Amino acid sequence: MSHSKVKMACMPPPLTSCVRFFSGRLFERALAYVGTDYLCFPLWDKYIEYEISQQDWPRVATIYTRVLEIPNQQLDRYFEGFKELVASRPLSELRTAEEAAVAAGANTEAAGQENEGEVPPTGPEQSSKAVSASLKDAEELEKYIAIREEIYKKAKDFDSKIIGFETAIRRPYFHVRPLNAAELENWHNYLDFIEGGGDFNKVVNVYERCLVACANYPEYWIRYILCMEASGSMELAENALARATQVFVKRQPEIHLFAARFKEQHGDISGARAAYQLVHTGISPGLLEAIIKHANMENRLGNLDDACSLYEQAISIEKGKEQSQTLPLLFAQYSRFVFLVSGNADKAREILVQGAESAQMSKPLLEAMIHLESIQSLPKQIEYLDSLVEKFIVPNPENPSIASVEEREELSSIFLEFLDLFGNAQSIKKADDRHAKLFLHHKSTAESRKRHSEDYLVSDRTKLAKSLSSTSAPSVMGAYPSTQNQWAAGYGVQPQAWPQASQAQAQQWTPGYAQQAAYGAYGSYGTGYTHPQVPTSVPQTAAAYGTYPPTYPAQAFPQQAYAQPTAAATLTPAQQPAAAPPATYYSSYY
């Protein structure tokens, strides 16, 4: 006899019943939380083992019936265990009181119909009836098993559909170490499949399992909240939002920006403002995305002055920082906002001029000025723009620029195209000569280095061919672009590279700032935003605000800090098809 049985035997009857009652409730509480997980079999095993130790056979049979409904890793073993139980115990011991009462009622009704109008049976007739009763018991047992087998087959069929997702879950528990991309993608695919099934309980179960392993990823919390909202379960949606914003990802700005949008959509304007204010003051002060979204919300509510005040306050704060990388972007965004919302071109230009005077000169700010000027009526402020461009692209010991050569060359090409549309011959020649003087040498040096690299590879290939004359070595030259198509002038085909400018800009300033910094895409506002990259421990992550929501998979978002901009990746002519028509720089305007 086991130790637990000895203890139970030594207890008085009332205490024994109490222990059994609370033990059963404890198991049921545990099953309510994890009883439908794919790896829940250890808990079910313990429950079955406990009830077998109590020799409560109806309860054991009921537990087997319940577990056969759940797709789990040990489903086949449970079906075999159920069949062994049925083979070792009579059906009368396996039925619950309710099942036995239903069966007895059915038997009584059937016997009454058979005995109605019959004479008392003789000895042989009684023997025949006994055989008939035995056959009836066998039929009932077969029916009892068949019902459970059908349940098992249904669960097994569903198991075959999810086994691929389940086996791909390598870490079902929480850990601070980030999950790899394959596991994150598998969770998304699993959730897609479960949502398509339409079983609400299964959907909630898989989401809750996902949020154990992915608790540090706001994207899964946001997806869960939106799914519950779409299904009409606002209580679950609000519960998940509270858990995310107050416990699990409370230091990540994305979840608070989502919370602000979510609350605004449901009429909680004060809650939305509080969420934005928390980002401004505590989570990530100076975050460009938060400022933009907050200002846009105030504008939607009819508070244009409050929206402008948000930009002005943010600009005032950034002015107090030394060499703020966000300040030029704020001026560009504020000018863009004023122009698009109110149509006040004079104020938009005034904001940009103020930015040129007070902020560090940057490519996004100058692009914004060129863009705005290109859509204004004549005459254009060409001389003023030329002076600013020259100040940015010409090296000056007194006013050193942190911009890379690629950035300066790209801006010079943009300005040349602007002059080609609106300038005169003298202004074009001045800018053309300046561009050639500054950047043709740099380009020819780069071409020379590329040729040297190609010559080196040719030499190595020749040596390899001589040493391995018996084999034919594959050529590696196809992997390197030829220098035959290099530019004849410093900017001759630069306009073809302009569509890539917003992408390069996004890489250097903010991960999701493509086509939103400055006036890059007035006409396609809100259509070119990219998802932000993983925030590092230093640079600000100012995600694009046209799409919702972006992702912040980092474990925590630190105090705002700004990184020095890196060199923008420009598209070389060798990468472009020779016959491609040149894309105009202003094709996306308005």
Secondary structure by P-SEA (a helix, b strand, c coil): ccaaaaaaaaccaaaaaaaaaaaaaaaaaaaacccccccaaaaaaaaaaaaaaacaaaaaaaaaaaaaaccccaaaaaaaaaaaaaaaccccccccaaaaaaaaaaaaaaaaaaacccccccaaaaaaaaaaaaaaaaaaaaaaaaaaaaaaaaaaaaaaaaaaaaaaccccccccccccaaaaaaaaaaaaaaaaaccaaaaaaaaaaaaacccccaaaaaaaaaaaaaacaaaaaaaaaaaaacccccccaaaaaaaaaaaaaacaaaaaaaaaaaaacccccccaaaaaaaaaaaaaacaaaaaaaaaaaaaaaaaacccccaaaaaaaaaaaaaaaacccaaaaaaaaaaaaacccccaaaaaaaaaaaaacccccaaaaaaaaaaacccccccccccccaaaaaaaaaaaaaaaaccccaaaaaaaaaaaaaccaaaaaaaaaaaaaaaaaaaaaaaaaaaaaccbbbbbccccccccccccccccccccccccaaaaaaaaccccccccccccccccccccccccccccccccccccccccccccccccccccccccccccccccccccccccccccccccccc
